[in-house]
Amino acid sequence: MMARIMIVEDNALNIKLFCDLLDAHGHETRGVTDSRGAMATAHEFAPDLVITDIQLPHIDGMELMRRLRADPELCRVPIMAVTAYAGEGDDERIREAGAQAYVSKPISVARFAAAVDALLEEGPLPAPDEDAEGTDDAAPPQARENGAASDPVPPATGKAGA
């Protein structure tokens, strides 16, 4: 399945790696190296999937994911986060910010490709009003295991992170 995939990553070598890998799998990619332009690019490019680094200058990946989820035109686009720092509680914080999946750097090419395929198979998220029937559990669906820690994540400790 060919998809439009936007990659937000400040490292030029990483963005080239991700784009080359996804292009080789038949996808159309758009790289964004400055997170300040990510929302405008997303509106113009209309991606089927957004892949974002967490550690970005200016607007970090967590904030970018929150902005994507709050945008009526982009809120249904699946998001995969990529992080070099997978510490305690990160899984929970990354998912709460809006990602359906995340992979840790250095990435395993096979695991990265499998996570992309799983998110594309799942397709767009339900519209916010499709989920909420008077409940507070309108969380986005979770992608299958994709390289993140597979052990249960303990409750957040209140420490600042990500």
Secondary structure, DSSP 8 states (H G I E B T S, - for coil): ---EEEEE-S-HHHHHHHHHHHHHTT-EEEEESSGGGHHHHHHHH--SEEEEESS-SSS-HHHHHHHHHH-TTTTTS-EEEEES---TTHHHHHHHHT-SEEEESS--HHHHHHHHHHHHHH-S---HHHH-SS-S----------SS--S------S----
